[in-house]
Amino acid sequence: MNREGFDTIEQAAEFVMAQSVREGIKRITGKGRALYAIKGKKTTCV
């Protein structure tokens, strides 16, 4: 486990889960998308 760069099994599991989510999103959308909220001014379309 340490050889892969993870100190704990939890870190390895978190990496595997995040990678799985990213790959699933790529399959669904066909694109690599960001997995974080974009913060900024909220505007409404008029």
PDB file of N, CA, C, O and CB in Angstrom:
ATOM      1  N   MET A   1       0.842  -1.191   0.000  1.00  0.00           N
ATOM      2  CA  MET A   1       0.000   0.000   0.000  1.00  0.00           C
ATOM      3  C   MET A   1       0.880   1.245   0.000  1.00  0.00           C
ATOM      4  O   MET A   1       0.614   2.193  -0.738  1.00  0.00           O
ATOM      5  CB  MET A   1      -0.954   0.004   1.221  1.00  0.00           C
ATOM      6  N   ASN A   2       1.905   1.245   0.808  1.00  0.00           N
ATOM      7  CA  ASN A   2       2.791   2.401   0.883  1.00  0.00           C
ATOM      8  C   ASN A   2       3.541   2.599  -0.428  1.00  0.00           C
ATOM      9  O   ASN A   2       3.893   3.723  -0.784  1.00  0.00           O
ATOM     10  CB  ASN A   2       3.780   2.242   2.038  1.00  0.00           C
ATOM     11  N   ARG A   3       3.781   1.523  -1.131  1.00  0.00           N
ATOM     12  CA  ARG A   3       4.501   1.598  -2.395  1.00  0.00           C
ATOM     13  C   ARG A   3       3.701   2.377  -3.434  1.00  0.00           C
ATOM     14  O   ARG A   3       4.298   3.005  -4.308  1.00  0.00           O
ATOM     15  CB  ARG A   3       4.814   0.194  -2.912  1.00  0.00           C
ATOM     16  N   GLU A   4       2.378   2.359  -3.369  1.00  0.00           N
ATOM     17  CA  GLU A   4       1.532   3.109  -4.292  1.00  0.00           C
ATOM     18  C   GLU A   4       1.375   4.564  -3.880  1.00  0.00           C
ATOM     19  O   GLU A   4       0.805   5.352  -4.634  1.00  0.00           O
ATOM     20  CB  GLU A   4       0.173   2.460  -4.390  1.00  0.00           C
ATOM     21  N   GLY A   5       1.864   4.942  -2.706  1.00  0.00           N
ATOM     22  CA  GLY A   5       1.797   6.325  -2.262  1.00  0.00           C
ATOM     23  C   GLY A   5       0.682   6.614  -1.275  1.00  0.00           C
ATOM     24  O   GLY A   5       0.463   7.774  -0.927  1.00  0.00           O
ATOM     25  N   PHE A   6      -0.027   5.599  -0.816  1.00  0.00           N
ATOM     26  CA  PHE A   6      -1.102   5.785   0.151  1.00  0.00           C
ATOM     27  C   PHE A   6      -0.636   5.296   1.513  1.00  0.00           C
ATOM     28  O   PHE A   6      -0.064   4.212   1.634  1.00  0.00           O
ATOM     29  CB  PHE A   6      -2.387   5.039  -0.293  1.00  0.00           C
ATOM     30  N   ASP A   7      -0.884   6.102   2.532  1.00  0.00           N
ATOM     31  CA  ASP A   7      -0.482   5.725   3.886  1.00  0.00           C
ATOM     32  C   ASP A   7      -1.501   4.810   4.550  1.00  0.00           C
ATOM     33  O   ASP A   7      -1.137   3.969   5.372  1.00  0.00           O
ATOM     34  CB  ASP A   7      -0.279   6.965   4.734  1.00  0.00           C
ATOM     35  N   THR A   8      -2.779   4.969   4.199  1.00  0.00           N
ATOM     36  CA  THR A   8      -3.828   4.175   4.837  1.00  0.00           C
ATOM     37  C   THR A   8      -4.741   3.572   3.785  1.00  0.00           C
ATOM     38  O   THR A   8      -4.771   4.011   2.636  1.00  0.00           O
ATOM     39  CB  THR A   8      -4.642   5.034   5.822  1.00  0.00           C
ATOM     40  N   ILE A   9      -5.477   2.566   4.197  1.00  0.00           N
ATOM     41  CA  ILE A   9      -6.451   1.931   3.309  1.00  0.00           C
ATOM     42  C   ILE A   9      -7.567   2.908   2.956  1.00  0.00           C
ATOM     43  O   ILE A   9      -8.151   2.825   1.875  1.00  0.00           O
ATOM     44  CB  ILE A   9      -7.037   0.665   3.963  1.00  0.00           C
ATOM     45  N   GLU A  10      -7.866   3.841   3.877  1.00  0.00           N
ATOM     46  CA  GLU A  10      -8.906   4.837   3.615  1.00  0.00           C
ATOM     47  C   GLU A  10      -8.504   5.757   2.466  1.00  0.00           C
ATOM     48  O   GLU A  10      -9.336   6.106   1.628  1.00  0.00           O
ATOM     49  CB  GLU A  10      -9.187   5.663   4.878  1.00  0.00           C
ATOM     50  N   GLN A  11      -7.228   6.152   2.425  1.00  0.00           N
ATOM     51  CA  GLN A  11      -6.751   6.998   1.327  1.00  0.00           C
ATOM     52  C   GLN A  11      -6.846   6.263  -0.003  1.00  0.00           C
ATOM     53  O   GLN A  11      -7.238   6.846  -1.014  1.00  0.00           O
ATOM     54  CB  GLN A  11      -5.304   7.446   1.580  1.00  0.00           C
ATOM     55  N   ALA A  12      -6.490   4.994  -0.003  1.00  0.00           N
ATOM     56  CA  ALA A  12      -6.571   4.197  -1.222  1.00  0.00           C
ATOM     57  C   ALA A  12      -8.023   4.054  -1.668  1.00  0.00           C
ATOM     58  O   ALA A  12      -8.322   4.171  -2.857  1.00  0.00           O
ATOM     59  CB  ALA A  12      -5.938   2.812  -1.006  1.00  0.00           C
ATOM     60  N   ALA A  13      -8.927   3.800  -0.721  1.00  0.00           N
ATOM     61  CA  ALA A  13     -10.341   3.656  -1.053  1.00  0.00           C
ATOM     62  C   ALA A  13     -10.917   4.961  -1.586  1.00  0.00           C
ATOM     63  O   ALA A  13     -11.707   4.950  -2.531  1.00  0.00           O
ATOM     64  CB  ALA A  13     -11.131   3.196   0.170  1.00  0.00           C
ATOM     65  N   GLU A  14     -10.530   6.085  -0.990  1.00  0.00           N
ATOM     66  CA  GLU A  14     -11.004   7.387  -1.455  1.00  0.00           C
ATOM     67  C   GLU A  14     -10.533   7.652  -2.884  1.00  0.00           C
ATOM     68  O   GLU A  14     -11.297   8.164  -3.703  1.00  0.00           O
ATOM     69  CB  GLU A  14     -10.516   8.506  -0.516  1.00  0.00           C
ATOM     70  N   PHE A  15      -9.290   7.309  -3.185  1.00  0.00           N
ATOM     71  CA  PHE A  15      -8.762   7.499  -4.531  1.00  0.00           C
ATOM     72  C   PHE A  15      -9.523   6.645  -5.541  1.00  0.00           C
ATOM     73  O   PHE A  15      -9.902   7.124  -6.610  1.00  0.00           O
ATOM     74  CB  PHE A  15      -7.268   7.161  -4.572  1.00  0.00           C
ATOM     75  N   VAL A  16      -9.742   5.387  -5.197  1.00  0.00           N
ATOM     76  CA  VAL A  16     -10.444   4.478  -6.104  1.00  0.00           C
ATOM     77  C   VAL A  16     -11.865   4.969  -6.354  1.00  0.00           C
ATOM     78  O   VAL A  16     -12.342   4.923  -7.488  1.00  0.00           O
ATOM     79  CB  VAL A  16     -10.466   3.047  -5.529  1.00  0.00           C
ATOM     80  N   MET A  17     -12.549   5.439  -5.308  1.00  0.00           N
ATOM     81  CA  MET A  17     -13.915   5.933  -5.452  1.00  0.00           C
ATOM     82  C   MET A  17     -13.952   7.177  -6.332  1.00  0.00           C
ATOM     83  O   MET A  17     -14.789   7.272  -7.229  1.00  0.00           O
ATOM     84  CB  MET A  17     -14.522   6.238  -4.078  1.00  0.00           C
ATOM     85  N   ALA A  18     -13.060   8.129  -6.087  1.00  0.00           N
ATOM     86  CA  ALA A  18     -13.032   9.354  -6.884  1.00  0.00           C
ATOM     87  C   ALA A  18     -12.721   9.041  -8.341  1.00  0.00           C
ATOM     88  O   ALA A  18     -13.321   9.628  -9.242  1.00  0.00           O
ATOM     89  CB  ALA A  18     -11.998  10.340  -6.321  1.00  0.00           C
ATOM     90  N   GLN A  19     -11.802   8.136  -8.578  1.00  0.00           N
ATOM     91  CA  GLN A  19     -11.446   7.753  -9.949  1.00  0.00           C
ATOM     92  C   GLN A  19     -12.635   7.109 -10.640  1.00  0.00           C
ATOM     93  O   GLN A  19     -12.887   7.367 -11.817  1.00  0.00           O
ATOM     94  CB  GLN A  19     -10.241   6.790  -9.954  1.00  0.00           C
ATOM     95  N   SER A  20     -13.361   6.279  -9.921  1.00  0.00           N
ATOM     96  CA  SER A  20     -14.540   5.620 -10.474  1.00  0.00           C
ATOM     97  C   SER A  20     -15.611   6.638 -10.849  1.00  0.00           C
ATOM     98  O   SER A  20     -16.234   6.528 -11.905  1.00  0.00           O
ATOM     99  CB  SER A  20     -15.103   4.608  -9.475  1.00  0.00           C
ATOM    100  N   VAL A  21     -15.824   7.624  -9.990  1.00  0.00           N
ATOM    101  CA  VAL A  21     -16.814   8.671 -10.271  1.00  0.00           C
ATOM    102  C   VAL A  21     -16.400   9.461 -11.506  1.00  0.00           C
ATOM    103  O   VAL A  21     -17.229   9.726 -12.376  1.00  0.00           O
ATOM    104  CB  VAL A  21     -16.976   9.619  -9.056  1.00  0.00           C
ATOM    105  N   ARG A  22     -15.129   9.841 -11.592  1.00  0.00           N
ATOM    106  CA  ARG A  22     -14.643  10.597 -12.755  1.00  0.00           C
ATOM    107  C   ARG A  22     -14.833   9.812 -14.044  1.00  0.00           C
ATOM    108  O   ARG A  22     -15.269  10.370 -15.051  1.00  0.00           O
ATOM    109  CB  ARG A  22     -13.165  10.956 -12.579  1.00  0.00           C
ATOM    110  N   GLU A  23     -14.511   8.531 -14.023  1.00  0.00           N
ATOM    111  CA  GLU A  23     -14.660   7.711 -15.222  1.00  0.00           C
ATOM    112  C   GLU A  23     -16.127   7.555 -15.598  1.00  0.00           C
ATOM    113  O   GLU A  23     -16.466   7.567 -16.781  1.00  0.00           O
ATOM    114  CB  GLU A  23     -14.023   6.338 -15.012  1.00  0.00           C
ATOM    115  N   GLY A  24     -17.000   7.410 -14.603  1.00  0.00           N
ATOM    116  CA  GLY A  24     -18.436   7.302 -14.871  1.00  0.00           C
ATOM    117  C   GLY A  24     -18.986   8.562 -15.503  1.00  0.00           C
ATOM    118  O   GLY A  24     -19.781   8.492 -16.440  1.00  0.00           O
ATOM    119  N   ILE A  25     -18.572   9.710 -15.001  1.00  0.00           N
ATOM    120  CA  ILE A  25     -19.027  10.983 -15.564  1.00  0.00           C
ATOM    121  C   ILE A  25     -18.527  11.129 -16.991  1.00  0.00           C
ATOM    122  O   ILE A  25     -19.252  11.609 -17.861  1.00  0.00           O
ATOM    123  CB  ILE A  25     -18.545  12.170 -14.703  1.00  0.00           C
ATOM    124  N   LYS A  26     -17.304  10.720 -17.230  1.00  0.00           N
ATOM    125  CA  LYS A  26     -16.742  10.804 -18.579  1.00  0.00           C
ATOM    126  C   LYS A  26     -17.550   9.936 -19.545  1.00  0.00           C
ATOM    127  O   LYS A  26     -17.792  10.331 -20.685  1.00  0.00           O
ATOM    128  CB  LYS A  26     -15.256  10.369 -18.578  1.00  0.00           C
ATOM    129  N   ARG A  27     -17.968   8.750 -19.085  1.00  0.00           N
ATOM    130  CA  ARG A  27     -18.768   7.866 -19.940  1.00  0.00           C
ATOM    131  C   ARG A  27     -20.137   8.467 -20.212  1.00  0.00           C
ATOM    132  O   ARG A  27     -20.642   8.375 -21.331  1.00  0.00           O
ATOM    133  CB  ARG A  27     -18.922   6.484 -19.293  1.00  0.00           C
ATOM    134  N   ILE A  28     -20.743   9.080 -19.203  1.00  0.00           N
ATOM    135  CA  ILE A  28     -22.088   9.637 -19.360  1.00  0.00           C
ATOM    136  C   ILE A  28     -22.080  10.865 -20.259  1.00  0.00           C
ATOM    137  O   ILE A  28     -22.903  10.975 -21.168  1.00  0.00           O
ATOM    138  CB  ILE A  28     -22.677   9.995 -17.998  1.00  0.00           C
ATOM    139  N   THR A  29     -21.162  11.783 -20.012  1.00  0.00           N
ATOM    140  CA  THR A  29     -21.161  13.056 -20.734  1.00  0.00           C
ATOM    141  C   THR A  29     -20.274  13.042 -21.965  1.00  0.00           C
ATOM    142  O   THR A  29     -20.442  13.863 -22.867  1.00  0.00           O
ATOM    143  CB  THR A  29     -20.720  14.160 -19.820  1.00  0.00           C
ATOM    144  N   GLY A  30     -19.339  12.119 -22.004  1.00  0.00           N
ATOM    145  CA  GLY A  30     -18.396  12.091 -23.107  1.00  0.00           C
ATOM    146  C   GLY A  30     -17.282  13.103 -22.945  1.00  0.00           C
ATOM    147  O   GLY A  30     -16.466  13.277 -23.850  1.00  0.00           O
ATOM    148  N   LYS A  31     -17.238  13.762 -21.823  1.00  0.00           N
ATOM    149  CA  LYS A  31     -16.227  14.786 -21.582  1.00  0.00           C
ATOM    150  C   LYS A  31     -15.691  14.648 -20.168  1.00  0.00           C
ATOM    151  O   LYS A  31     -16.332  14.064 -19.293  1.00  0.00           O
ATOM    152  CB  LYS A  31     -16.807  16.201 -21.808  1.00  0.00           C
ATOM    153  N   GLY A  32     -14.511  15.192 -19.965  1.00  0.00           N
ATOM    154  CA  GLY A  32     -13.982  15.285 -18.613  1.00  0.00           C
ATOM    155  C   GLY A  32     -14.551  16.541 -17.977  1.00  0.00           C
ATOM    156  O   GLY A  32     -14.317  17.644 -18.472  1.00  0.00           O
ATOM    157  N   ARG A  33     -15.279  16.395 -16.910  1.00  0.00           N
ATOM    158  CA  ARG A  33     -15.914  17.539 -16.252  1.00  0.00           C
ATOM    159  C   ARG A  33     -15.313  17.749 -14.872  1.00  0.00           C
ATOM    160  O   ARG A  33     -14.834  16.807 -14.241  1.00  0.00           O
ATOM    161  CB  ARG A  33     -17.439  17.333 -16.146  1.00  0.00           C
ATOM    162  N   ALA A  34     -15.342  18.968 -14.417  1.00  0.00           N
ATOM    163  CA  ALA A  34     -14.872  19.295 -13.077  1.00  0.00           C
ATOM    164  C   ALA A  34     -15.871  18.770 -12.049  1.00  0.00           C
ATOM    165  O   ALA A  34     -17.081  18.795 -12.273  1.00  0.00           O
ATOM    166  CB  ALA A  34     -14.670  20.826 -12.917  1.00  0.00           C
ATOM    167  N   LEU A  35     -15.354  18.300 -10.932  1.00  0.00           N
ATOM    168  CA  LEU A  35     -16.213  17.772  -9.873  1.00  0.00           C
ATOM    169  C   LEU A  35     -16.246  18.717  -8.686  1.00  0.00           C
ATOM    170  O   LEU A  35     -16.179  18.285  -7.535  1.00  0.00           O
ATOM    171  CB  LEU A  35     -15.734  16.387  -9.428  1.00  0.00           C
ATOM    172  N   TYR A  36     -16.349  20.006  -8.968  1.00  0.00           N
ATOM    173  CA  TYR A  36     -16.415  20.969  -7.888  1.00  0.00           C
ATOM    174  C   TYR A  36     -17.362  22.090  -8.295  1.00  0.00           C
ATOM    175  O   TYR A  36     -17.572  22.352  -9.480  1.00  0.00           O
ATOM    176  CB  TYR A  36     -15.007  21.523  -7.543  1.00  0.00           C
ATOM    177  N   ALA A  37     -17.917  22.733  -7.306  1.00  0.00           N
ATOM    178  CA  ALA A  37     -18.843  23.835  -7.559  1.00  0.00           C
ATOM    179  C   ALA A  37     -18.063  25.055  -8.012  1.00  0.00           C
ATOM    180  O   ALA A  37     -16.987  25.350  -7.493  1.00  0.00           O
ATOM    181  CB  ALA A  37     -19.681  24.161  -6.298  1.00  0.00           C
ATOM    182  N   ILE A  38     -18.615  25.752  -8.977  1.00  0.00           N
ATOM    183  CA  ILE A  38     -18.003  26.989  -9.450  1.00  0.00           C
ATOM    184  C   ILE A  38     -18.614  28.125  -8.660  1.00  0.00           C
ATOM    185  O   ILE A  38     -19.829  28.321  -8.675  1.00  0.00           O
ATOM    186  CB  ILE A  38     -18.207  27.191 -10.991  1.00  0.00           C
ATOM    187  N   LYS A  39     -17.767  28.875  -7.968  1.00  0.00           N
ATOM    188  CA  LYS A  39     -18.253  29.968  -7.138  1.00  0.00           C
ATOM    189  C   LYS A  39     -18.074  31.279  -7.883  1.00  0.00           C
ATOM    190  O   LYS A  39     -17.098  31.470  -8.608  1.00  0.00           O
ATOM    191  CB  LYS A  39     -17.517  30.004  -5.778  1.00  0.00           C
ATOM    192  N   GLY A  40     -19.013  32.160  -7.698  1.00  0.00           N
ATOM    193  CA  GLY A  40     -18.922  33.459  -8.348  1.00  0.00           C
ATOM    194  C   GLY A  40     -20.210  34.224  -8.142  1.00  0.00           C
ATOM    195  O   GLY A  40     -21.070  33.824  -7.357  1.00  0.00           O
ATOM    196  N   LYS A  41     -20.333  35.327  -8.856  1.00  0.00           N
ATOM    197  CA  LYS A  41     -21.545  36.123  -8.727  1.00  0.00           C
ATOM    198  C   LYS A  41     -22.712  35.372  -9.355  1.00  0.00           C
ATOM    199  O   LYS A  41     -22.602  34.803 -10.441  1.00  0.00           O
ATOM    200  CB  LYS A  41     -21.369  37.512  -9.387  1.00  0.00           C
ATOM    201  N   LYS A  42     -23.817  35.387  -8.648  1.00  0.00           N
ATOM    202  CA  LYS A  42     -25.012  34.754  -9.186  1.00  0.00           C
ATOM    203  C   LYS A  42     -25.769  35.781 -10.011  1.00  0.00           C
ATOM    204  O   LYS A  42     -26.098  36.863  -9.525  1.00  0.00           O
ATOM    205  CB  LYS A  42     -25.909  34.176  -8.052  1.00  0.00           C
ATOM    206  N   THR A  43     -26.036  35.442 -11.235  1.00  0.00           N
ATOM    207  CA  THR A  43     -26.788  36.331 -12.111  1.00  0.00           C
ATOM    208  C   THR A  43     -27.978  35.570 -12.656  1.00  0.00           C
ATOM    209  O   THR A  43     -27.970  34.341 -12.721  1.00  0.00           O
ATOM    210  CB  THR A  43     -25.901  36.880 -13.263  1.00  0.00           C
ATOM    211  N   THR A  44     -28.967  36.290 -13.035  1.00  0.00           N
ATOM    212  CA  THR A  44     -30.139  35.668 -13.626  1.00  0.00           C
ATOM    213  C   THR A  44     -30.178  35.995 -15.104  1.00  0.00           C
ATOM    214  O   THR A  44     -29.725  37.056 -15.534  1.00  0.00           O
ATOM    215  CB  THR A  44     -31.432  36.134 -12.924  1.00  0.00           C
ATOM    216  N   CYS A  45     -30.709  35.096 -15.853  1.00  0.00           N
ATOM    217  CA  CYS A  45     -30.870  35.331 -17.284  1.00  0.00           C
ATOM    218  C   CYS A  45     -32.157  36.115 -17.492  1.00  0.00           C
ATOM    219  O   CYS A  45     -33.212  35.733 -16.985  1.00  0.00           O
ATOM    220  CB  CYS A  45     -30.892  33.986 -18.087  1.00  0.00           C
ATOM    221  N   VAL A  46     -32.073  37.184 -18.218  1.00  0.00           N
ATOM    222  CA  VAL A  46     -33.255  38.021 -18.435  1.00  0.00           C
ATOM    223  C   VAL A  46     -33.670  37.923 -19.869  1.00  0.00           C
ATOM    224  O   VAL A  46     -34.649  38.551 -20.273  1.00  0.00           O
ATOM    225  CB  VAL A  46     -32.990  39.484 -18.053  1.00  0.00           C
TER     226      VAL A  46
END
